[in-house]
Amino acid sequence: MPKTLRELFVDQFRLCAVKPDETVGVISELGQKTEYVEAAVAAARDLGAGALVLTASSLSNPMLPPYSADGREVAALLAGAGECDLIVDVTVGGLIHSDVRTRITGAGKRMLFVAEPPDVLERLMGSAELRSVVEEGGKRLKAGTTLRATSAAGTDLTADISGSELPVTHQWGYVDEPSRWDHWPSGFVACFPHDRTAEGTLVLQPGDALIPWQRYVREPVTLTVEKGFITDISGGAEAFLLRDYFSSWNDPEVWALSHMGWGLHPVARWSAFEVYEPRSLYGQELRSSAGNFMWSTGSNRFANRETPAHLDIPMHSCTVTIDDVAVVRDGRLVED
């Protein structure tokens, strides 16, 4: 029997090591996802913790321009969050790429983003075993110098990942350490290669995913990448749509590649957009699907690049190597 949303939040807060003397803060948007807010508050109280709800009129970025940031509520949110130990972000678009997230975690707070439907949250719940696999992937990235993705369809992309200071994102779906951010559910590892070092070709195949458009590619698309930026897009309908999307922002930064990595969650399924109503999903199932190659565009705080335009593109059937040693081969994880 499926668990209630409240029960799922209790399980999640236990993974996040919530203690009775702590306060859980919930950041939400007015009138949005109220059942998540109520479940998170009830779960915190079930564990003896305090709960504070911080509701803004709107924090989500638009999917398309025109766009102008309105930060009038941010200072108040940060002040309230500063009195909490764990921050749960249930905003519609998430604060993943915002300064709000950076400042909250920079102050030592744990922060968790929650956006998927309850049954996805339950099915892809994090675990110590998943965490171990993700951490091992991060070690391999940290030890490497060159990340390369190839495919039989023609993908051949390389990026410089050298240096011990390489920014690596480990996502296993819960936060039990100070200053940690994660997304429930999750199961992947990614890095931010040195800016402007990605070079080569990305060939999207039918079945690859465009997030947050929440749709599968239907026709092959070829993207040329030079010095970290997409310089050409050719193909059918999706190629036209991608060109239109990037051009609409009138911002050169949206054409840049951002992070890249691979999925590690053994339960995540590639078919999610066909099984669920796509707009009910945030896309973590596709991002986390074991053996994908996942790359993104736009925002990169490590390169001082901020833009509301951001795509995540998980690709299937790729081979991913670090210094010529495969971690994914033809869309399947390589066993050690």
KAVENCOR-V451660 format. One record per backbone hydrogen bond with DSSP energy under -1.0 kcal/mol. CO is the residue of the C=O (numbers start at 1). NH is the residue of the N-H. E is the energy in kcal/mol with one decimal. If there is no record, write none. Layout:
# KAVENCOR-V451660
((CO | NH | E) (CO | NH | E))
This chain:
# KAVENCOR-V451660
((4 | 8 | -2.3) (5 | 9 | -2.2) (6 | 10 | -2.0) (7 | 11 | -2.2) (8 | 12 | -2.6) (9 | 13 | -3.0) (10 | 14 | -1.8) (11 | 15 | -1.8) (12 | 16 | -1.9) (13 | 18 | -2.5) (14 | 17 | -1.5) (19 | 22 | -2.1) (22 | 50 | -2.6) (23 | 85 | -2.9) (23 | 86 | -1.5) (24 | 52 | -2.7) (25 | 88 | -3.5) (26 | 54 | -3.5) (27 | 90 | -2.6) (28 | 56 | -2.5) (29 | 32 | -2.5) (33 | 37 | -1.6) (34 | 38 | -2.6) (35 | 39 | -1.9) (36 | 40 | -2.5) (37 | 41 | -2.3) (38 | 42 | -2.4) (39 | 43 | -2.5) (40 | 44 | -2.2) (41 | 45 | -2.2) (42 | 46 | -2.2) (43 | 47 | -1.3) (44 | 49 | -2.4) (45 | 48 | -1.6) (50 | 24 | -2.8) (52 | 26 | -3.0) (54 | 28 | -2.4) (56 | 30 | -2.4) (71 | 74 | -1.1) (73 | 77 | -2.0) (74 | 78 | -2.8) (75 | 79 | -2.0) (76 | 80 | -2.3) (77 | 81 | -2.9) (78 | 82 | -1.8) (80 | 83 | -1.5) (81 | 84 | -1.9) (85 | 110 | -2.0) (86 | 25 | -3.1) (87 | 112 | -3.0) (88 | 27 | -2.7) (89 | 114 | -2.6) (95 | 98 | -1.3) (98 | 102 | -1.4) (99 | 103 | -2.5) (100 | 104 | -2.1) (101 | 105 | -2.6) (102 | 106 | -2.0) (104 | 109 | -1.6) (105 | 108 | -2.0) (110 | 87 | -3.1) (111 | 182 | -1.7) (112 | 89 | -3.4) (113 | 184 | -2.6) (117 | 121 | -2.1) (118 | 122 | -2.3) (119 | 123 | -2.3) (120 | 124 | -2.2) (122 | 125 | -1.2) (127 | 131 | -2.2) (128 | 132 | -2.0) (129 | 133 | -1.7) (130 | 134 | -2.5) (131 | 135 | -2.7) (132 | 136 | -1.9) (133 | 137 | -1.9) (134 | 138 | -2.1) (135 | 139 | -2.0) (136 | 140 | -1.8) (137 | 141 | -1.9) (138 | 142 | -2.5) (139 | 143 | -1.7) (141 | 144 | -1.2) (145 | 161 | -2.4) (146 | 323 | -2.4) (147 | 159 | -1.9) (148 | 321 | -2.7) (149 | 157 | -2.6) (150 | 319 | -3.1) (151 | 154 | -1.5) (155 | 151 | -1.6) (156 | 201 | -2.0) (157 | 149 | -2.6) (158 | 199 | -2.4) (159 | 147 | -2.5) (160 | 194 | -2.5) (163 | 166 | -1.4) (167 | 192 | -2.2) (169 | 190 | -2.1) (171 | 188 | -1.7) (177 | 180 | -1.5) (180 | 111 | -2.7) (182 | 113 | -2.4) (187 | 264 | -3.6) (187 | 265 | -1.0) (188 | 171 | -2.3) (189 | 262 | -2.0) (190 | 169 | -3.5) (191 | 260 | -2.2) (194 | 197 | -1.5) (198 | 228 | -2.8) (199 | 158 | -2.5) (200 | 225 | -3.1) (201 | 156 | -2.9) (202 | 223 | -3.1) (204 | 221 | -1.7) (205 | 208 | -2.5) (208 | 217 | -3.2) (210 | 214 | -1.1) (210 | 215 | -1.3) (211 | 312 | -3.0) (215 | 210 | -2.7) (217 | 207 | -2.2) (220 | 236 | -1.0) (221 | 204 | -2.8) (222 | 234 | -2.6) (223 | 202 | -2.5) (224 | 231 | -2.7) (224 | 232 | -1.0) (225 | 200 | -2.4) (226 | 229 | -1.8) (228 | 257 | -2.8) (229 | 226 | -2.8) (232 | 224 | -2.5) (234 | 222 | -3.0) (236 | 240 | -1.9) (237 | 241 | -2.4) (238 | 242 | -2.8) (239 | 243 | -2.3) (240 | 244 | -2.4) (241 | 245 | -2.7) (242 | 246 | -2.6) (243 | 247 | -2.3) (244 | 248 | -1.9) (247 | 250 | -1.4) (251 | 254 | -1.5) (252 | 255 | -1.3) (253 | 256 | -1.5) (255 | 230 | -2.9) (256 | 298 | -2.3) (259 | 296 | -1.8) (260 | 191 | -2.5) (261 | 294 | -2.5) (262 | 189 | -1.9) (263 | 291 | -2.1) (265 | 290 | -1.3) (269 | 272 | -1.2) (271 | 274 | -1.7) (271 | 275 | -1.6) (272 | 276 | -2.7) (277 | 280 | -2.5) (278 | 281 | -1.7) (283 | 287 | -2.1) (284 | 288 | -2.4) (288 | 265 | -2.3) (289 | 292 | -1.7) (293 | 315 | -2.8) (294 | 261 | -2.6) (295 | 313 | -3.3) (296 | 258 | -2.7) (300 | 303 | -1.6) (300 | 305 | -2.5) (305 | 300 | -2.8) (311 | 297 | -2.1) (312 | 211 | -2.4) (313 | 295 | -1.4) (314 | 209 | -2.3) (315 | 293 | -2.3) (318 | 331 | -3.1) (319 | 150 | -2.5) (320 | 327 | -2.9) (320 | 328 | -1.7) (321 | 148 | -2.5) (322 | 325 | -1.4) (325 | 322 | -2.6) (327 | 334 | -2.5) (328 | 320 | -2.2) (329 | 332 | -1.3) (332 | 329 | -3.0))
